[in-house]
Amino acid sequence: MAKTYSQYVCQQCGRRSAAQMGRCPGCGEWNSLVEEIIEKKTSAASHATHSAGLRSTPRRLSEISNEVEERIPVPIEEFARVLGGGIVPGSVVLIGGDPGIGKSTLLLQTTLAMAERGPVLYISGEESERQIKMRAMRVLSPAAAPSPAGAKDGAGESDGVPENLYLVTETNLDVILEHIQEIKPDLIVVDSVQTTYLPQLESSAGSVSQVRETASRLRELAKTSGLTVFLIGHVTKDGTIAGPRVLEHIVDAVLYLEGDRFQTYRLLRTVKNRYGATSEVGVFEMRERGLVEIRNPSEAFLAERMINAPGSAIAVTMEGTRPLLVEIQGLTSPTSFGNPRRTPNGIDFNRLLLTTAVLTRRVGIRLAEQDIFVNVIGGLKINEPAADLAVATAIASSVKDAPVRADTVLIGEVGLSGELRMVGQMPARLREAEKLGFKNAIVPRRLRKGEPWPKGIQVIEVRSLREALKAALIET
């Protein structure tokens, strides 16, 4: 006979506790412990289960084929870039993002394109089939209008929807697995994993036990059948995947769709990928017909730039293997309070404090009575120190009311002594700047020989932040 007992599980980090507590000792989240009923099998039943599931056979490493498995091409190039070049058969991919950011739209566009190659099953636990059909028609045709009252929906080629795309509204995982066995799709989408549940578990849908067991079952199905599984996951207010972090260890790739809901650009970023590089990013623009990929994101980020405007500098940041040119704006204003404000948007707050201190002590620019605002245009978040020089130049440009040279990019890390330090992948950054028509680049002085600079752009090597500001600003 199976015995049941209750325990309290944190819905954020998965920590288990025998008693209820107001704050989780693991992650520090308040009111996240939820009671769950756990079924414990007897030792005899547990031993029988493990014996019955012992189906693996050890093999010599020399006997295993070393052929690289061919990836399934994805028609959306920006999505394929983030995945590492395409979809690996039998992989499980988790996509997270804020509500309304475009996760369902992106995967619906992907399934519409992939259905041309074979059967695809889209499983929704949040929307009806009618709602998904309306979104599909909007994606396929921006001029598509709802059918007149009383008219029957078209199907197949009459409305452009692929015949191999199947929709089902279901949250019971057992029923979902039956649908998969019946249709035998090449790819499935589960929207979302927090709404799917196993009836054998006593806990509610979205709990730690349900999410973990659901993902484990789908992973086992993917590895044994070669089926590709895409999971959509909700995120918490902190921007992490809701539920246990162990979910990120179960899947093969974790992607985040980021962006400001009040702006049109969306960034699809990979934070884990067993089959490709991490930190890759794909750039999309949200339009009426869905997400449209941006082939040249640097040009898009600089499209609305004002030439010779004080407080504007161009930085070259690396997102994975892709260099991106972004505009960094700085604004200083005399403070009305005792403590001046430091407000960054898109850069780290501590990096802004460091840059401000260096400008004050090493360059002699008085900022103690100035409110400082720094913004990265396009909703991009820059975490690498290569943008330090551009941030410092934008602030200095605003204080002195002197514009930065319009055809100049700034690349470099700022040290505490006011020196500039070299950053990685400098030739790739300079080639991207040259491609977009920039004539000059201010970079740290190179002390060791390396790959030669591109010939189409003049590289100005400086040793300190003071020298860089002198070369970049147009002072009257």
C-alpha positions as CSV (number, residue, x, y, z in Angstrom):
1,M,0.0,0.0,0.0
2,A,1.3,3.5,-0.8
3,K,1.5,5.9,2.0
4,T,0.8,9.6,1.7
5,Y,2.2,12.5,3.6
6,S,2.3,16.3,3.2
7,Q,5.3,18.6,2.9
8,Y,5.7,22.2,2.0
9,V,7.5,23.1,-1.3
10,C,8.8,26.5,-2.3
11,Q,7.3,27.4,-5.7
12,Q,10.3,29.5,-6.6
13,C,13.4,27.4,-5.8
14,G,11.9,23.9,-5.1
15,R,13.2,23.7,-1.5
16,R,11.2,21.2,0.6
17,S,10.2,21.7,4.3
18,A,8.3,19.6,6.8
19,A,6.6,22.7,8.3
20,Q,5.1,25.9,7.0
21,M,7.3,28.9,7.1
22,G,6.6,32.5,6.1
23,R,9.9,32.9,4.3
24,C,11.8,30.2,2.3
25,P,15.2,29.5,3.8
26,G,16.6,28.7,0.3
27,C,15.7,31.7,-1.9
28,G,14.3,34.2,0.7
29,E,11.0,34.5,-1.0
30,W,8.0,35.3,1.2
31,N,4.8,33.2,1.2
32,S,6.1,30.8,-1.5
33,L,5.8,27.5,0.5
34,V,2.8,25.5,-0.6
35,E,1.5,22.3,0.9
36,E,1.7,19.3,-1.4
37,I,0.5,15.7,-0.9
38,I,3.3,13.2,-1.6
39,E,2.6,9.5,-2.3
40,K,5.4,7.3,-0.9
41,K,5.6,3.8,-2.2
42,T,6.6,0.8,-0.1
43,S,10.1,-0.5,-0.5
44,A,8.9,-3.6,-2.4
45,A,6.8,-1.6,-4.9
46,S,9.7,0.9,-5.3
47,H,12.2,-2.0,-6.0
48,A,9.8,-3.5,-8.5
49,T,9.4,-0.2,-10.3
50,H,13.1,0.3,-10.6
51,S,13.6,-3.3,-11.8
52,A,11.0,-2.9,-14.5
53,G,12.5,0.4,-15.7
54,L,16.0,-1.1,-16.1
55,R,16.2,-1.1,-19.9
56,S,19.6,0.6,-20.5
57,T,22.6,-1.4,-21.8
58,P,26.2,-0.2,-21.4
59,R,28.1,0.2,-24.7
60,R,31.8,0.8,-25.5
61,L,32.6,4.3,-26.4
62,S,34.3,3.1,-29.6
63,E,31.1,1.4,-30.7
64,I,29.1,4.7,-30.6
65,S,28.7,6.5,-33.9
66,N,30.4,10.0,-33.9
67,E,28.4,11.3,-36.9
68,V,27.0,14.8,-36.2
69,E,23.2,14.7,-36.2
70,E,21.7,16.9,-38.9
71,R,19.8,19.8,-37.6
72,I,16.3,20.7,-38.8
73,P,16.4,24.1,-40.6
74,V,14.2,26.8,-39.2
75,P,12.8,29.3,-41.8
76,I,13.1,32.2,-39.2
77,E,16.8,33.0,-39.4
78,E,17.0,34.9,-36.1
79,F,15.4,32.0,-34.3
80,A,17.8,29.6,-35.9
81,R,20.8,31.7,-34.8
82,V,19.7,31.5,-31.2
83,L,19.1,27.8,-31.4
84,G,22.6,27.3,-32.7
85,G,21.8,26.8,-36.4
86,G,18.6,24.9,-36.3
87,I,16.5,22.4,-34.3
88,V,18.2,19.3,-32.9
89,P,15.8,16.3,-33.2
90,G,14.9,15.0,-29.8
91,S,15.7,18.3,-28.0
92,V,13.6,20.1,-25.4
93,V,13.6,23.9,-25.5
94,L,12.1,26.2,-22.9
95,I,11.1,29.7,-23.8
96,G,10.3,32.2,-21.1
97,G,9.3,35.9,-21.1
98,D,7.0,38.4,-19.6
99,P,3.3,38.1,-20.2
100,G,2.3,39.6,-23.6
101,I,5.9,39.9,-24.8
102,G,5.2,37.6,-27.8
103,K,6.2,34.0,-26.8
104,S,3.0,32.4,-28.2
105,T,3.2,34.5,-31.4
106,L,6.8,33.5,-32.0
107,L,6.2,29.8,-31.6
108,L,3.0,30.0,-33.7
109,Q,4.9,31.6,-36.5
110,T,7.5,28.8,-36.1
111,T,4.9,26.0,-36.2
112,L,3.2,27.5,-39.3
113,A,6.6,27.4,-41.1
114,M,7.6,24.0,-39.8
115,A,4.3,22.4,-40.7
116,E,5.3,22.6,-44.3
117,R,7.9,19.8,-43.6
118,G,5.8,17.5,-41.4
119,P,3.0,17.2,-38.8
120,V,3.2,19.7,-35.9
121,L,1.0,19.7,-32.8
122,Y,0.3,22.9,-30.9
123,I,-1.0,22.3,-27.4
124,S,-2.6,25.2,-25.6
125,G,-3.8,25.3,-22.0
126,E,-4.6,29.0,-21.9
127,E,-6.3,29.9,-25.2
128,S,-9.1,28.3,-27.2
129,E,-8.6,26.8,-30.7
130,R,-10.6,29.7,-32.1
131,Q,-8.3,32.3,-30.6
132,I,-5.2,30.5,-31.9
133,K,-6.8,30.4,-35.4
134,M,-7.5,34.1,-35.3
135,R,-3.8,34.8,-34.4
136,A,-2.6,32.5,-37.2
137,M,-4.7,34.3,-39.7
138,R,-3.3,37.6,-38.6
139,V,0.2,36.3,-38.9
140,L,-0.3,34.8,-42.3
141,S,-2.1,37.8,-43.8
142,P,-2.1,41.3,-42.2
143,A,-5.2,42.1,-44.2
144,A,-7.1,39.1,-43.0
145,A,-10.5,39.9,-41.4
146,P,-12.8,37.8,-39.2
147,S,-15.3,35.7,-41.1
148,P,-18.8,37.1,-41.4
149,A,-21.4,35.9,-38.9
150,G,-22.7,32.4,-39.8
151,A,-19.9,31.7,-42.2
152,K,-17.9,28.5,-41.8
153,D,-14.2,28.6,-41.2
154,G,-12.0,27.7,-44.1
155,A,-9.5,24.9,-43.8
156,G,-6.3,23.8,-45.5
157,E,-5.2,25.7,-48.6
158,S,-8.3,28.0,-48.7
159,D,-7.0,30.3,-46.0
160,G,-3.2,29.6,-46.3
161,V,-3.0,27.5,-43.1
162,P,-0.8,24.4,-43.5
163,E,-2.8,21.1,-43.4
164,N,-0.2,19.5,-41.1
165,L,-0.7,21.9,-38.2
166,Y,-2.9,20.5,-35.5
167,L,-4.3,22.4,-32.5
168,V,-5.7,21.0,-29.3
169,T,-6.8,22.7,-26.1
170,E,-5.8,20.3,-23.3
171,T,-4.0,20.4,-19.9
172,N,-4.1,16.8,-18.9
173,L,-0.7,15.3,-19.7
174,D,-2.0,11.8,-20.1
175,V,-4.5,12.9,-22.8
176,I,-1.8,15.0,-24.4
177,L,0.5,11.9,-24.7
178,E,-2.4,10.0,-26.3
179,H,-2.8,12.8,-28.9
180,I,0.9,12.6,-29.6
181,Q,0.8,8.8,-30.1
182,E,-2.1,9.2,-32.5
183,I,-0.8,12.1,-34.6
184,K,2.9,11.2,-34.4
185,P,4.1,14.8,-34.9
186,D,7.7,15.9,-35.6
187,L,7.4,18.9,-33.3
188,I,5.1,19.9,-30.4
189,V,4.5,23.1,-28.6
190,V,3.2,23.2,-25.0
191,D,1.7,26.5,-24.1
192,S,2.3,26.6,-21.2
193,V,4.1,24.1,-19.0
194,Q,2.6,25.7,-15.9
195,T,-1.0,24.8,-17.0
196,T,-0.2,21.2,-17.7
197,Y,-0.8,18.6,-15.0
198,L,-0.6,14.9,-14.2
199,P,-3.8,13.6,-12.6
200,Q,-1.8,11.1,-10.6
201,L,-0.3,13.9,-8.5
202,E,-2.4,15.5,-5.8
203,S,-0.8,19.0,-6.2
204,S,-2.4,21.7,-8.4
205,A,-1.2,22.6,-11.9
206,G,1.8,24.9,-11.9
207,S,3.2,23.6,-8.6
208,V,6.8,22.4,-8.3
209,S,5.9,18.7,-8.5
210,Q,3.6,19.1,-11.5
211,V,6.0,21.3,-13.5
212,R,9.0,19.0,-12.8
213,E,7.1,15.8,-13.5
214,T,5.5,17.2,-16.7
215,A,8.9,18.4,-18.0
216,S,10.5,15.0,-17.2
217,R,7.8,13.0,-19.0
218,L,8.1,15.2,-22.1
219,R,11.9,15.0,-22.0
220,E,11.7,11.2,-21.8
221,L,9.3,11.2,-24.8
222,A,11.6,13.5,-26.8
223,K,14.8,11.4,-26.2
224,T,13.2,8.1,-27.0
225,S,11.2,9.1,-30.1
226,G,13.3,12.0,-31.6
227,L,10.3,14.4,-31.1
228,T,11.2,18.1,-30.7
229,V,9.4,19.7,-27.7
230,F,9.0,23.5,-27.2
231,L,7.8,24.5,-23.7
232,I,6.5,28.0,-22.9
233,G,7.2,29.0,-19.3
234,H,5.9,31.9,-17.3
235,V,8.3,34.2,-15.5
236,T,8.1,35.7,-12.1
237,K,8.4,39.4,-11.2
238,D,12.2,38.9,-10.9
239,G,12.3,37.8,-14.6
240,T,13.1,34.1,-13.8
241,I,11.2,31.0,-14.9
242,A,8.3,30.5,-12.6
243,G,8.4,27.2,-10.6
244,P,11.6,25.3,-9.7
245,R,14.9,26.2,-11.2
246,V,15.4,22.5,-11.8
247,L,13.2,23.0,-14.8
248,E,16.1,24.7,-16.5
249,H,18.3,21.7,-15.8
250,I,15.8,19.3,-17.4
251,V,15.6,21.0,-20.8
252,D,18.4,21.2,-23.4
253,A,18.0,24.9,-24.1
254,V,16.6,27.9,-22.3
255,L,15.6,31.0,-24.2
256,Y,14.3,34.3,-22.9
257,L,12.2,36.7,-25.0
258,E,13.0,40.2,-23.6
259,G,12.0,43.7,-24.4
260,D,9.9,46.6,-23.2
261,R,6.2,46.2,-23.8
262,F,6.0,49.8,-24.8
263,Q,8.7,49.4,-27.5
264,T,8.6,47.4,-30.7
265,Y,11.9,45.6,-30.4
266,R,12.1,42.1,-28.9
267,L,15.4,40.3,-28.1
268,L,15.4,36.5,-28.0
269,R,18.4,35.5,-25.9
270,T,19.8,32.1,-25.1
271,V,21.1,31.5,-21.5
272,K,21.7,27.7,-21.9
273,N,22.2,25.6,-25.0
274,R,23.6,22.1,-25.0
275,Y,23.9,22.1,-28.8
276,G,25.3,25.6,-29.4
277,A,26.8,28.7,-28.1
278,T,25.2,30.6,-25.2
279,S,24.6,34.4,-25.1
280,E,23.4,34.5,-28.7
281,V,20.6,36.9,-29.4
282,G,18.0,37.3,-32.1
283,V,16.3,40.6,-32.8
284,F,12.7,41.0,-33.7
285,E,10.2,43.8,-34.2
286,M,6.6,43.4,-33.1
287,R,4.3,44.5,-35.8
288,E,0.6,43.9,-36.6
289,R,1.2,40.6,-38.3
290,G,3.5,39.3,-35.6
291,L,7.2,39.2,-35.0
292,V,9.4,40.3,-37.9
293,E,13.1,39.4,-37.8
294,I,15.6,42.3,-38.0
295,R,18.5,41.2,-40.2
296,N,20.6,44.3,-39.4
297,P,19.8,45.3,-35.8
298,S,22.6,47.8,-35.6
299,E,21.1,49.9,-38.3
300,A,17.6,49.6,-36.7
301,F,19.0,50.8,-33.3
302,L,20.6,53.8,-34.9
303,A,17.7,54.8,-37.2
304,E,16.3,57.6,-35.1
305,R,19.6,59.0,-33.9
306,M,20.1,62.8,-33.9
307,I,23.4,63.7,-35.3
308,N,25.7,66.1,-33.3
309,A,23.3,66.0,-30.3
310,P,25.1,66.5,-26.9
311,G,24.9,63.5,-24.6
312,S,24.9,60.9,-27.4
313,A,27.6,58.3,-28.0
314,I,27.8,55.1,-30.1
315,A,29.0,51.9,-28.4
316,V,29.8,48.5,-30.0
317,T,28.7,45.6,-27.8
318,M,28.9,41.9,-28.4
319,E,25.8,39.7,-28.1
320,G,27.2,36.2,-28.4
321,T,29.1,36.2,-31.7
322,R,27.2,39.2,-33.1
323,P,28.5,42.8,-32.7
324,L,25.8,45.4,-32.2
325,L,26.1,49.2,-32.5
326,V,23.8,51.0,-30.0
327,E,23.3,54.6,-29.1
328,I,23.9,55.5,-25.4
329,Q,22.4,58.7,-24.2
330,G,23.5,60.6,-21.2
331,L,21.8,63.6,-19.5
332,T,22.9,65.6,-16.6
333,S,20.9,68.2,-14.7
334,P,21.5,70.2,-11.6
335,T,19.9,68.4,-8.7
336,S,17.1,69.8,-6.6
337,F,17.9,67.6,-3.6
338,G,20.7,66.9,-1.3
339,N,21.7,63.6,-2.9
340,P,22.0,63.6,-6.7
341,R,20.2,60.8,-8.6
342,R,21.9,58.1,-10.7
343,T,19.3,56.5,-13.0
344,P,20.5,53.9,-15.5
345,N,18.3,52.2,-18.1
346,G,20.0,49.3,-19.9
347,I,23.3,49.3,-18.0
348,D,24.3,48.1,-14.6
349,F,23.8,50.6,-11.7
350,N,27.2,49.9,-10.2
351,R,29.0,50.4,-13.5
352,L,27.3,53.8,-13.7
353,L,28.5,54.7,-10.2
354,L,32.1,53.6,-11.1
355,T,32.1,55.6,-14.3
356,T,30.8,58.7,-12.5
357,A,33.5,58.4,-9.8
358,V,36.2,58.1,-12.4
359,L,34.9,61.2,-14.3
360,T,34.9,63.1,-11.0
361,R,38.3,62.1,-9.6
362,R,40.5,61.4,-12.7
363,V,39.1,63.8,-15.3
364,G,38.0,66.6,-13.0
365,I,34.3,66.9,-14.1
366,R,32.2,68.0,-11.2
367,L,29.2,65.6,-10.9
368,A,28.4,65.8,-7.2
369,E,25.6,68.3,-7.8
370,Q,24.3,66.7,-11.0
371,D,21.5,64.2,-11.5
372,I,22.7,61.7,-14.1
373,F,20.4,59.7,-16.4
374,V,21.8,57.1,-18.8
375,N,19.7,55.3,-21.4
376,V,20.5,52.5,-24.0
377,I,18.3,53.1,-27.0
378,G,16.1,50.2,-28.2
379,G,15.6,48.4,-24.9
380,L,18.9,46.6,-25.1
381,K,20.6,45.6,-21.8
382,I,24.4,45.9,-21.8
383,N,26.3,43.8,-19.2
384,E,29.8,43.9,-20.6
385,P,32.3,46.6,-19.6
386,A,33.1,47.5,-23.3
387,A,30.5,50.2,-23.2
388,D,32.2,52.0,-20.3
389,L,33.9,54.5,-22.6
390,A,30.7,55.3,-24.5
391,V,28.8,55.9,-21.2
392,A,31.5,58.1,-19.8
393,T,31.7,60.1,-23.1
394,A,27.9,60.6,-23.2
395,I,27.9,61.9,-19.6
396,A,30.8,64.2,-20.3
397,S,29.2,65.4,-23.5
398,S,26.0,66.4,-21.7
399,V,27.9,68.2,-18.9
400,K,30.0,70.2,-21.3
401,D,27.2,70.6,-23.9
402,A,29.6,69.4,-26.5
403,P,28.5,66.8,-29.1
404,V,30.5,63.7,-29.9
405,R,31.9,63.4,-33.4
406,A,29.1,61.9,-35.5
407,D,31.2,59.4,-37.4
408,T,33.0,58.0,-34.3
409,V,32.4,54.9,-32.2
410,L,33.8,54.3,-28.7
411,I,35.0,51.0,-27.4
412,G,36.8,50.2,-24.2
413,E,36.7,49.4,-20.5
414,V,37.4,52.2,-18.0
415,G,39.6,51.4,-15.0
416,L,39.6,53.1,-11.6
417,S,42.8,55.0,-12.4
418,G,41.2,56.5,-15.5
419,E,43.0,54.2,-17.9
420,L,41.4,52.4,-20.8
421,R,41.6,48.6,-21.0
422,M,41.3,46.4,-24.1
423,V,38.2,44.3,-24.6
424,G,37.7,41.1,-26.5
425,Q,36.8,40.6,-30.2
426,M,37.9,44.1,-31.2
427,P,38.4,43.4,-34.9
428,A,34.8,42.1,-35.2
429,R,33.5,45.2,-33.5
430,L,35.5,47.5,-35.8
431,R,34.4,45.6,-38.9
432,E,30.7,46.1,-37.9
433,A,31.3,49.8,-37.4
434,E,33.0,50.1,-40.8
435,K,30.1,48.3,-42.4
436,L,27.7,50.9,-41.1
437,G,29.8,53.8,-42.4
438,F,31.6,55.0,-39.3
439,K,35.0,56.5,-40.1
440,N,36.7,56.7,-36.7
441,A,37.0,54.4,-33.7
442,I,38.4,55.4,-30.3
443,V,39.8,52.3,-28.6
444,P,42.4,51.6,-25.8
445,R,46.0,51.6,-26.9
446,R,47.1,48.1,-27.8
447,L,50.2,46.9,-25.9
448,R,50.4,43.5,-27.5
449,K,50.4,42.6,-31.2
450,G,47.4,40.9,-32.5
451,E,45.1,40.8,-35.5
452,P,45.5,44.0,-37.7
453,W,42.8,46.6,-37.6
454,P,40.4,46.9,-40.5
455,K,41.7,49.3,-43.1
456,G,38.4,51.0,-43.8
457,I,38.1,52.7,-40.5
458,Q,40.6,55.0,-38.7
459,V,41.5,53.6,-35.3
460,I,42.5,56.2,-32.7
461,E,44.4,54.5,-29.8
462,V,44.4,56.3,-26.5
463,R,45.7,55.4,-23.1
464,S,43.4,57.3,-20.7
465,L,39.8,58.5,-20.4
466,R,41.0,62.1,-20.5
467,E,42.7,61.5,-23.9
468,A,39.6,59.7,-25.2
469,L,37.3,62.6,-24.3
470,K,39.6,65.1,-25.9
471,A,39.5,63.1,-29.2
472,A,35.8,62.4,-29.2
473,L,34.2,65.7,-28.2
474,I,33.7,68.7,-30.4
475,E,34.4,71.6,-28.0
476,T,33.9,75.2,-29.2
